[in-house]
Amino acid sequence: MWLESKDLFEFLAHDCPGNDPNQGEEMQSFLPPKEKYAFPGVPWKEGSEKLNIMAAWIGKHYSMILLDKDRMATMKLMHLSRDIIEHDLGLSSPVRRMIVHSAGSK
């Protein structure tokens, strides 16, 4: 989700403990402000709309966050010693095969 960085900091100000009491403060969740993130006509049960930020790229004006509501997502990071190029995403590319293989493994 892309948002203005000032909105991200407002979002982060509404932190709360996660659903697992054994994890304590290590697994914080965030309650999005209803006035900004609720959709008209969609029920909003106060306190049940907890979101988890899996990763964030924070910029001076805009930021991107990866949200995972139920903590079911996984993320794998890969590294190339060079910039990725269009050929890397082609069907016969060894880099693409590595990405597809990695996405299918647990």
Buried (B, 14 or more C-beta within 10 A) or exposed (E): EEBEBEBBEBBEEEBEBBEEEEEEEEBBBBBBBEEEBEEEEEEEEEEEBBBBBEEBEEEEEBBEBEBBEEBEEEEEEEEEEEEEEEEBEEEEBEBBEEBEEEEEEE
